[in-house]
């Protein structure tokens, strides 16, 4: 459901996000937002901190899988280097 409010641009280019919207989105002081522009519209998207439990579980499962298939740290380094080199051209 869309929520709409009106705000103003300060002389420093700052925008205040109305309290109701900040609360609804769970935004607090220091929250990071991505800003998108399509030429006519501005979009703000919160950058949420990842859930460390989910990240740790994913890392653990990745390590188990790598061990199962015999993947070594050197293999990962080679794959990263290959992708980086491919993206430079």
C-alpha positions in Angstrom: 0.0 0.0 0.0 1.4 3.4 -1.0 1.8 6.1 1.6 2.2 9.7 0.5 3.2 12.9 2.2 4.8 16.2 1.2 8.2 17.5 2.2 10.6 20.3 1.1 14.1 20.5 -0.2 16.4 22.6 2.0 19.0 25.1 0.8 21.6 22.3 1.3 19.7 19.8 -0.9 18.4 17.9 2.1 15.0 16.2 2.3 13.2 15.4 5.5 11.3 12.0 5.4 8.1 12.5 7.3 7.9 10.8 10.8 5.1 8.4 9.9 7.0 7.1 6.9 10.2 6.8 8.8 8.4 4.8 11.5 6.6 2.6 9.0 9.9 1.8 7.3 11.9 1.4 10.5 14.4 4.2 9.6 16.4 5.8 12.3 19.3 8.3 12.5 22.2 7.2 10.2 20.0 5.0 8.0 21.5 4.6 4.5 19.3 5.0 1.5 20.0 4.4 -2.2 18.7 7.1 -4.5 17.4 6.3 -8.0 16.4 8.7 -10.7 14.6 7.8 -13.9 14.7 11.3 -15.3 11.3 12.3 -13.9 11.1 10.6 -10.5 13.3 10.0 -7.5 13.1 6.8 -5.6 14.6 6.1 -2.1 15.4 2.6 -1.1 16.7 1.7 2.4 19.9 -0.3 2.6 19.2 -2.8 5.2 21.8 -4.5 7.3 22.0 -8.2 6.6 20.8 -10.6 9.2 24.1 -12.1 10.6 22.4 -15.4 11.4 21.3 -15.9 7.8 24.8 -14.8 6.6 26.6 -17.2 8.9 24.3 -20.1 7.9 24.9 -19.4 4.2 28.6 -19.2 4.8 28.6 -22.5 6.7 26.6 -24.3 4.0 28.9 -22.9 1.3 31.9 -24.2 3.2 30.3 -27.7 3.6 29.5 -27.8 -0.1 33.0 -26.6 -1.2 34.5 -29.4 1.0 32.1 -32.0 -0.5 33.0 -31.1 -4.1 36.7 -30.7 -3.3 36.9 -26.9 -3.9 40.1 -25.3 -2.6 40.8 -21.7 -1.7 43.1 -21.4 -4.6 40.3 -22.5 -7.0 38.1 -19.7 -5.6 40.9 -17.1 -6.1 41.4 -18.3 -9.7 37.7 -18.0 -10.4 37.6 -14.5 -8.9 40.6 -13.4 -11.0 39.1 -14.8 -14.1 35.8 -12.9 -13.6 37.6 -9.7 -12.8 39.8 -10.0 -15.9 36.7 -10.8 -18.1 34.9 -7.7 -16.8 37.9 -5.4 -17.7 37.5 -5.9 -21.4 
